[in-house]
């Protein structure tokens, strides 16, 4: 009997380390015999801490929300008495469990080992066919055939732009130069996206293996992993994995004894969103300010230190060993005509089952939101999903039958992006969220090109005044004009995509902008300067609101309906928050 | 800074390697808590990188600070998921409790508040990170409780 505790960042934040310690303590006491091990993130962030019990016959049972105080019951009932604790059960491989739907719609390629193996154990990875693909590639010793098979698989870059991975490798292989580089882009900067973190924390070897295979394909002997400093756990586990792979001969001067040399270095990012753009990322590795440059020349011909360089995303690399082992056809059999394989999404926002899901391309947004993730929190009205972070856009509920593939998503005005999918309900104000994204891109614009630097700033100013209740006639048209100009003239991806949230918000939610500007109303009740608070007759006269009001706008006597002086009200909303009988209306 | 321990940057394993300025600055910040003027001059003298370039890099990246911070660094996540789940209210609750604004340090040097773009724990939104501990699914009430724990303990990490 083996007990595994999911120790990804989400799990740890929810208290999984305390659960693990409590289990370790019981194990040391020796009254209940069991093996204890760590694993990564299985993706069900909404039920963390998660504990899996693997019986000697291989059957698996997963319990959710197992905080440290529940350990005792878990051991006495499940391990000693052999009883399943139904109320904690989330999933079992015999088909029981409340959350079965979460897994039954998923196809796990990238996440194949996540939450199954111990990410800090090379043996675990080897037992799951780890480094088998690398050995096979080195045995065949035919980089061109390898690249052809990656092209045939139809694998496209999972960082967002969706360029064919095999083609990128081919260009880099054909480029002239003695020294070539492979870079793993793990600078996952989109707010609302955490796929790469989870993969690096739960299965770092699969990314390394993909990198070595890519290096062999293009003829690179050096590689960098550029990872966000905000992901300390991922960095820790990557360092462990690199050391293990070096010791076992999967990295180093003589990989697998086949004479191929490949070294990997970790570079910690220093907190700049623009460094997710490939030319800025390379500048950052070179120790400079992370500013992008014009393309062409593309990195494939002139990249890091002017050498041919292939830059691929974490998820792209994690796909590679699977494709090598299972064949390009098996991968190409999943998905749509132009988008093959699967895509990992980080589900967040107003969704019941928030976490990581891997779904086949071609699934509809409706299926992801409702079938896989159980729908909207508190069963509120589904309003929109935001895809692609600050570079992406909104897809409204009316278009929820849009299928997940690069072209269909682009048609809506959003982008596939790296996989952040934030679900919003009718309490989200679209003007406010758009302002939030522009605040982000304006702050993160590196300032090199004028249109991005000034364009984002001007758009933010207009959005801010609309949210503050000072919107003017013509502001919507002004926004559209600025957005198109910025999109068409900026230097790098940050600037050309920053207007996407503005354009899609206006396209699908124009009436909300008009309500803010013309009627001075925020339909979602989020923009505080536009709200009016009134006390209803159901007021029981408890004086609570009068006490918290910072401007003394509320007066009244005990057990008598209070009065709110609108001229003094600053719309802070404190009275509404404290009212126990919902007698303060907001409109 | 009271005790300035000199580094030998050339002996650091990354010295001499291409593009080592950012790791050098990261190391300096790890040791001192922020990038001191002394360190910038040291790097300049030992590695021959122009002062302007070092300053340029140190001010470009959000990670680097040129001013000291309090004992506990509170990072309030303002990612998309946290934003729609009320990150602004959480920030306000923290500011109200500690009596300082975002970006500032309390007079007793116990806390510094900082907002960050995304901590990557979106399904636990709203989230804050105090030093290396993440606290998720917060409400205004809960965040005040968390802060009290740190105030009481008056020492780095508490669980």
Interface residues (C-beta under 8 A of the other chain):
Chain A: X9 X10 X12 X13 X14 X18 X45 X46 X48 X188 X189 X190 X191 X192 X193 X194 X197 X229 X230 X231 X232 X267 X268 X269 X270 X271 X272 X273 X284 X285 X286 X287 X288 X289 X290 X305 X346 X347 X348 X349 X350 X354 X355 X386 X389 X420 X422 X424 X428 X433 X436 X437 X440 X444 X446
Chain B: X18 X19 X20 X21 X22 X23 X25 X26 X56 X57 X60 X61 X62 X63 X64 X78 X79 X80 X81 X82 X83 X84 X85 X116 X117 X118 X119 X120 X121 X122 X123 X124 X125 X127 X132 X134 X135 X136 X159
